[in-house]
Amino acid sequence: MLVQKYLENSALRLPDKTALICGNNRLTYREINDSVNRLAAALVNMGIRNQDRIIVFMDNSPEAVISLFGILKAGAIFIILNPQMKAKKLNYILKDSGACCLLTHASKAQVIADAISGLEDLKHIIWVGTDHAISLLSPVPAVAYHSWDQALSDDSCPYIDSNPAGIDVDLATIIYTSGSTGYPKGVMSAHYNMVAAIESITQYLENVEEDIILNTLPLSFDYGLYQILMAFSVGATVVLEKSFGYPQTIIERLVQEKVTGFPIVPTIAAILLRMETWGRYDFSSLRYISSTGAAFPVPHIKRLRELFPHVKIYSMYGLTECKRVSYLPPDQIDTKPDSVGIPMANVEALVVNEEGQELGQGQIGELVVRGSNVMQGYWNDPSEISKTFRPGRYRGETLLYTGDLFRKDMDGYLYFVSRKDDLIKTRGERVSPAELENTLASMEGVAEVAVIGVPDDILGSALKAFVVTNDRDVTEQSVLRYCKENLEFLMVPKFVEFKDFLPKLDTGKIDKKRLVQ
């Protein structure tokens, strides 16, 4: 089974059903599939080959959805990036992935212009829109510019069916996520990994074609991406928003579109629960709310239960390296609200000690995952692969060592304890403090910097930067401005504190534990 088959099957079965609502756009399964076929044909005509890497650098939009399926249908691998990404990281990922093609909105022309220097593999850029900014860009040798509209309207392109050379062990996507070294690492997902995850998740969420799912999460975040894939697998409808920027608008959208499924992260829950307009609306269509990306605070759960007594609440746990591990059955949400539940179908989750031996009830150890959803490893990073993905007991089996500490209760329910590594969960996503530290260290006047996570009711954990400066002109405002210019929004610290010095260990490393005190 190939991932693009979900779209093809739904287009055959439900051609005239609305598949995607985005702004004023309402696209049927037939319309999306036709556009996907045309894009795939255009890519093949450009010379795209099986397993080439193609980057999608777009806001949440119909074009982003069409792109990911078109890339798959051409036999290539899609890489969806955060639309707020800055040029330096974009350049790194373009180099690291060896991407030969980039699909993007014209509004991102300047970021791309700053990012595409020194690239040997990039041959094509497909632009959506006719923004004047494109005409101001200097031509890049060996890179051809293409119009999205032209690519999708060229009748000379042959019809493309699913790539006959593609099989389910081929890579479908590479998802770049924060790494503990400060450089993003690409998680490689084969078609069968994604299909296994989709089938298991839609099973416990009880997704059906009558579902209408509201997605405010970026498609670069695997939680947001899978809302599209899961909905299309059952023939449901997705209401795709660019972001969660206007909470009141999201509430109104829930009602207007008669949404049945609402995936959130705890940060979204915290913002929504502070609003006082809930009583004005009819949420009778809403069937379930799901949450993952960080621990779901028990007070949030209790408040949601009060507001929506008829709605099933799913508290879940997962990570990009396997998509999803566990879910808390809704009938247990009141009795075990601090648990992330039981392994989903076709997954085994073990809590082990340093020697890899399974631990008993109440003992804390690292969570290890078995299943077809365990991804293939990290692109171009064998040292990280060997630490995280290890051989299992059986021929060809791979175990995922999550780096998260867990315990189990007497009923086998899982409870998150903490991270083993330095990564910080904020706004539902993992952030590398090393990446923020490296960026701030390059700021003129900054001598030393350390970043930690501090508890925050809205964000889960907020980023706090401790800065030692040798320049009196370096201020909190200038630090924040520098971060906003060089990092995605979710990586900008909420707090900046200046220090005369940073505490050190005997090894000379910064002692972050003393900074927390």
C-alpha positions in Angstrom: 0.0 0.0 0.0 1.4 3.4 -1.0 0.2 6.6 0.8 -1.1 8.3 -2.4 -3.5 5.4 -2.8 -5.6 6.9 0.0 -6.4 9.9 -2.2 -6.9 7.8 -5.3 -9.3 5.4 -3.6 -11.4 8.2 -2.1 -11.5 10.0 -5.4 -12.8 6.9 -7.1 -15.4 6.2 -4.4 -16.4 9.8 -3.5 -15.4 12.0 -6.4 -17.8 14.9 -5.7 -17.4 15.0 -2.0 -15.7 18.0 -0.5 -12.3 16.8 0.6 -10.6 20.1 1.6 -11.9 23.5 2.9 -9.3 26.2 3.1 -10.3 29.8 3.3 -12.8 30.3 0.4 -11.6 27.2 -1.4 -13.7 24.1 -1.4 -12.1 21.2 -3.3 -13.6 17.8 -4.1 -11.7 14.6 -4.1 -11.9 14.6 -7.9 -10.5 18.1 -8.2 -7.6 17.4 -5.8 -6.7 14.1 -7.5 -6.8 15.7 -11.0 -4.5 18.5 -9.8 -2.2 15.9 -8.2 -2.0 13.9 -11.5 -1.1 17.1 -13.4 1.6 18.1 -10.9 3.1 14.6 -10.9 3.2 14.5 -14.6 4.9 17.9 -14.7 7.5 16.7 -12.1 8.3 13.6 -14.2 8.6 15.8 -17.3 11.2 17.9 -15.4 13.2 14.8 -14.9 12.3 14.0 -11.3 13.2 10.4 -10.7 12.2 7.7 -8.2 13.2 8.6 -4.6 14.4 12.2 -5.5 13.8 14.6 -2.6 11.5 17.5 -3.1 10.9 20.3 -0.6 7.5 21.9 0.1 8.0 25.3 1.7 4.5 26.6 1.9 1.9 27.9 4.3 -1.1 25.6 5.0 -2.9 25.7 1.7 -4.5 23.7 -1.0 -1.2 23.9 -2.9 0.7 22.3 0.0 -1.8 19.3 0.0 -1.7 18.9 -3.7 2.1 19.1 -3.6 2.7 16.3 -1.1 0.4 13.9 -3.0 1.8 15.0 -6.4 5.4 14.3 -5.2 4.4 10.9 -4.0 2.6 10.1 -7.3 5.8 11.0 -9.2 7.6 8.4 -7.1 9.6 11.0 -5.1 10.0 11.9 -1.4 8.3 15.0 0.0 9.8 17.2 2.7 7.4 19.7 4.2 9.2 22.5 6.1 7.9 25.1 8.6 6.7 28.1 6.6 8.3 30.4 9.1 11.8 28.9 8.6 14.7 31.3 8.1 17.2 31.2 5.3 20.1 29.6 7.2 18.1 26.5 8.3 16.5 26.2 4.9 19.9 26.3 3.2 21.1 23.5 5.6 18.1 21.3 4.9 18.4 21.8 1.1 22.1 20.7 1.3 21.5 17.9 3.8 18.6 16.4 1.9 20.1 16.9 -1.6 16.7 18.2 -2.7 16.5 18.7 -6.5 13.2 20.6 -6.5 11.5 23.2 -4.3 7.8 24.1 -4.3 6.9 27.4 -2.6 4.7 30.4 -2.5 6.0 33.6 -4.2 5.7 35.4 -0.8 8.7 33.5 0.4 10.9 34.7 -2.5 13.3 36.7 -0.4 13.9 33.9 2.2 14.6 31.5 -0.7 16.9 34.0 -2.4 19.0 34.1 0.8 19.0 30.3 1.1 19.9 28.9 -2.3 23.5 29.8 -2.5 26.1 27.0 -2.7 23.6 24.3 -3.7 24.7 21.6 -6.2 21.6 19.5 -6.3 18.7 22.1 -6.6 17.6 22.2 -10.2 14.0 23.4 -10.1 11.8 25.9 -8.2 8.0 25.9 -8.7 6.4 29.2 -7.7 2.8 29.6 -6.6 1.6 33.1 -7.4 3.1 35.9 -9.4 4.5 38.1 -6.6 6.6 40.9 -7.9 9.3 39.8 -5.6 10.2 36.9 -7.9 11.1 39.2 -10.7 13.6 41.0 -8.4 15.5 37.8 -7.7 18.8 37.3 -9.5 18.9 34.3 -11.8 20.5 31.3 -10.2 22.8 29.2 -12.5 21.4 25.7 -13.2 18.1 26.4 -11.4 15.0 26.6 -13.5 12.0 28.6 -12.4 8.5 27.2 -13.2 5.0 28.6 -12.7 2.6 26.5 -10.6 -0.4 27.5 -12.8 1.5 26.4 -15.9 2.6 23.1 -14.4 -1.0 22.3 -13.6 -2.5 23.5 -16.9 -0.1 21.8 -19.3 -2.3 19.3 -21.3 0.8 18.0 -23.0 1.8 16.2 -19.7 0.8 12.6 -19.8 -1.5 11.1 -17.2 0.4 9.8 -14.2 -1.0 6.8 -12.3 0.8 5.6 -9.1 4.4 5.1 -9.9 4.7 1.4 -11.0 8.2 1.2 -9.7 7.2 2.3 -6.2 6.8 -0.2 -3.4 5.9 0.2 0.3 9.5 0.0 1.6 10.4 3.1 -0.5 10.7 6.4 1.5 7.6 8.6 1.3 8.8 11.6 3.4 11.6 13.0 5.5 10.4 15.1 8.4 13.1 17.4 9.9 12.9 17.7 13.6 15.1 19.4 16.2 18.2 17.5 17.2 20.2 17.6 20.5 23.3 18.8 18.6 21.5 22.0 17.4 21.2 20.8 13.8 17.9 19.5 12.5 17.8 15.8 11.7 15.6 14.2 9.1 13.4 11.3 10.2 12.9 8.9 7.2 9.5 7.4 6.8 8.7 4.6 4.4 5.2 4.2 2.9 4.5 1.2 5.1 5.5 3.1 8.2 3.0 5.8 7.5 0.3 3.4 6.4 0.7 1.4 9.7 0.4 4.6 11.8 -2.6 5.9 9.8 -4.5 2.6 10.1 -3.9 2.3 13.8 -4.8 5.9 14.7 -7.9 6.1 12.6 -9.0 2.8 14.2 -9.0 4.2 17.8 -10.3 7.6 16.8 -13.1 5.8 15.0 -12.7 8.0 11.9 -15.3 7.7 9.2 -16.1 9.5 5.9 -18.7 11.6 7.7 -16.0 13.2 9.9 -15.1 16.9 9.4 -11.7 17.6 10.9 -10.5 21.1 11.7 -6.7 21.4 11.4 -4.9 24.5 12.6 -1.5 22.8 13.0 1.2 23.3 10.4 1.7 20.5 7.9 5.4 20.5 8.7 4.4 19.2 12.2 3.7 15.5 11.7 0.5 15.8 13.9 -0.8 18.4 11.4 0.3 16.4 8.3 -1.4 13.2 9.4 -4.7 15.0 9.8 -4.7 15.2 6.0 -3.5 11.7 5.4 -5.9 10.1 7.9 -8.9 12.1 6.7 -8.2 11.1 3.0 -7.8 7.5 4.0 -11.4 7.3 5.1 -12.9 9.9 2.7 -13.5 12.5 5.4 -13.3 16.3 5.0 -10.5 18.6 6.4 -11.0 22.2 7.3 -7.4 23.5 6.9 -6.5 26.8 8.6 -3.2 28.6 8.2 -2.6 28.8 11.9 -4.2 29.2 15.3 -3.6 33.0 15.1 -7.2 34.0 15.8 -8.9 31.8 18.4 -12.3 33.4 18.1 -12.3 32.7 14.3 -11.4 29.1 15.1 -14.3 28.7 17.5 -16.7 30.1 14.8 -15.2 27.8 12.2 -15.9 24.8 14.5 -19.6 25.7 14.5 -20.0 26.9 10.9 -18.5 23.7 9.4 -20.1 21.4 11.9 -16.7 20.0 12.8 -16.6 16.5 14.4 -12.9 16.2 15.1 -10.5 18.8 16.6 -6.8 18.0 17.0 -5.0 20.3 19.4 -1.9 20.7 21.5 -2.0 21.7 25.2 -1.0 25.3 24.2 -4.1 25.6 22.1 -6.3 24.2 24.9 -4.8 26.7 27.4 -5.7 29.6 25.1 -9.2 28.4 24.3 -10.0 27.7 27.9 -9.3 31.4 28.8 -12.0 32.6 26.4 -15.5 33.3 27.7 -17.6 32.9 24.5 -18.2 29.2 24.6 -21.8 29.5 25.9 -22.9 31.3 22.7 -22.3 28.4 20.4 -23.7 25.0 19.5 -21.0 22.4 19.5 -23.3 19.4 19.2 -21.5 18.2 16.0 -18.2 17.9 17.8 -17.4 14.2 18.4 -13.8 14.2 19.7 -10.9 16.4 20.7 -7.4 14.9 20.6 -4.2 16.2 22.1 -0.5 15.3 21.8 2.9 17.0 21.5 3.3 17.5 25.3 1.7 16.4 28.5 -1.9 17.3 28.6 -2.4 19.2 32.0 -5.1 17.6 34.1 -6.9 20.9 34.8 -7.3 21.4 31.0 -8.8 18.0 30.7 -11.3 18.6 33.5 -12.3 22.0 32.1 -12.8 20.5 28.6 -15.0 17.7 30.2 -17.1 20.4 31.8 -17.5 22.4 28.6 -18.1 19.4 26.3 -19.5 16.5 28.3 -20.6 14.8 25.1 -17.2 14.9 23.4 -14.6 12.2 23.6 -11.2 13.5 24.8 -8.1 11.6 23.6 -4.9 12.3 25.4 -2.1 10.8 23.3 1.7 10.4 23.2 4.0 10.1 20.2 7.1 11.3 18.5 8.1 11.9 14.9 10.3 8.7 14.9 7.2 6.5 15.1 4.4 9.0 14.7 2.2 7.7 17.6 2.7 5.3 20.5 -0.3 5.4 22.8 -3.7 6.9 23.5 -5.9 7.1 26.6 -9.3 5.5 25.9 -11.9 8.3 26.5 -13.7 6.2 29.0 -10.6 6.3 31.2 -10.1 10.1 31.0 -11.8 10.8 34.4 -10.1 7.9 36.3 -6.5 8.2 34.8 -6.3 11.8 33.5 -2.5 12.0 34.0 -1.9 8.9 31.8 -1.2 8.8 28.1 -2.9 5.5 28.0 -2.2 2.2 26.3 -0.3 1.3 23.1 -2.4 1.7 20.0 -3.1 -1.3 17.8 0.0 -3.0 16.2 2.4 -1.3 18.7 4.2 -2.6 21.8 5.7 -0.2 24.3 8.2 -1.4 26.9 9.7 0.5 29.9 13.3 -0.7 30.2 16.4 0.0 32.3 19.9 0.9 31.0 20.6 -2.8 30.2 17.4 -3.0 28.1 15.6 -5.2 30.6 11.9 -4.6 31.0 10.9 -3.0 34.3 7.9 -3.7 36.5 4.9 -1.7 37.7 5.9 1.8 39.0 9.5 1.6 38.0 10.9 4.4 35.8 12.9 3.7 32.7 13.2 4.6 29.0 10.2 3.9 26.7 11.1 1.6 23.9 8.7 1.1 21.0 8.1 -1.9 18.6 5.9 -1.8 15.6 5.6 -1.3 11.8 5.2 2.5 12.6 8.9 2.7 13.8 10.5 4.8 11.1 13.7 4.0 9.1 16.1 6.3 10.9 17.8 9.6 10.3 18.9 10.9 6.9 22.7 11.2 6.6 23.2 10.6 10.4 24.3 7.1 11.1 25.7 8.0 14.6 22.2 9.2 15.7 20.6 6.2 14.1 22.7 3.8 16.2 21.7 5.5 19.4 17.9 5.7 18.8 17.2 2.8 16.4 18.6 -0.5 17.6 18.2 -4.1 16.5 15.4 -6.1 18.1 15.1 -9.7 19.0 13.8 -10.8 15.6 15.3 -10.7 12.0 14.9 -7.3 10.5 13.2 -5.8 13.6 14.1 -2.3 14.8 13.4 -1.0 18.3 12.9 2.8 18.9 14.6 4.1 22.0 12.5 7.2 22.6 14.7 9.1 25.0 11.6 9.6 27.2 11.3 8.3 30.8 8.1 6.5 31.6 6.4 4.3 34.2 3.5 1.9 34.0 0.7 1.3 36.5 -0.7 -2.0 37.5 -3.1 -2.0 34.6 -0.4 -1.4 32.0 -1.2 2.3 31.4 1.7 4.6 30.5 2.8 7.8 32.4 5.3 10.3 31.0 8.0 11.3 33.5 10.5 13.4 31.7 12.9 13.7 28.8 16.4 12.1 29.0 18.0 14.5 26.6 18.2 18.3 26.5 15.3 18.9 24.1 12.5 21.1 25.4 8.8 20.7 24.5 7.2 24.1 23.9 4.0 24.9 21.9 3.6 21.1 21.4 6.9 20.7 19.5 10.4 19.7 20.5 12.9 22.5 20.4 16.7 22.2 20.6 18.2 24.6 23.1 21.5 24.1 21.3 20.1 25.6 18.1 18.9 28.7 20.0 22.2 28.9 21.8 24.2 28.7 18.6 22.2 31.5 17.0 22.5 33.8 20.0 26.2 33.0 20.3 26.6 34.5 16.8 25.1 37.8 17.9 27.7 40.6 18.3 28.2 41.4 21.9 27.1 38.0 23.3 29.9 36.2 25.1 28.0 33.2 26.5 24.5 31.9 26.4 22.5 29.0 27.9 18.9 28.1 27.3 16.5 26.1 29.5 12.8 25.4 29.6 10.7 26.8 32.5 7.1 25.8 33.3 4.4 27.8 31.6 0.7 27.5 31.8 0.1 28.3 28.1 3.2 26.9 26.4 3.9 23.9 28.6 7.5 25.0 28.8 8.7 28.4 27.9 12.2 29.1 26.6 14.5 31.2 28.8 17.8 32.5 27.7 20.6 33.4 30.1 23.1 35.8 28.4 26.5 37.0 29.4 27.4 40.1 27.3 30.5 42.1 26.8 28.6 45.0 25.2 26.3 47.3 27.2 24.3 47.9 24.0 23.0 44.3 24.1 19.5 44.5 25.7 16.6 42.2 26.1 14.9 44.0 23.2 17.9 43.6 20.9 18.3 39.9 21.8 14.6 39.2 21.1 14.8 41.1 17.8 17.8 39.1 16.7 16.0 35.9 17.5 12.9 36.9 15.6 15.1 37.8 12.6 17.0 34.5 12.6 14.7 31.8 14.1 11.2 30.5 13.7 8.6 32.0 16.0 8.4 28.9 18.3 12.2 29.2 19.0 12.1 32.8 20.2 12.7 32.8 24.0 9.9 34.2 26.2 12.4 35.3 28.9 15.9 36.8 28.7 18.0 37.1 31.8 21.5 38.7 31.8 24.3 37.2 34.0 27.8 38.3 34.9 28.8 34.6 34.4 27.3 31.2 33.9 27.9 28.4 36.5 30.2 25.7 35.2 30.8 22.0 36.0 34.3 20.7 36.6 34.4 19.7 32.9 33.9 23.4 31.9 30.4 22.8 30.6 27.6 25.1 31.7 25.7 23.7 34.7 22.1 24.2 33.6 20.8 22.6 36.8 22.1 25.5 38.8 20.4 27.9 36.4 17.0 26.3 37.1 17.4 26.8 40.9 
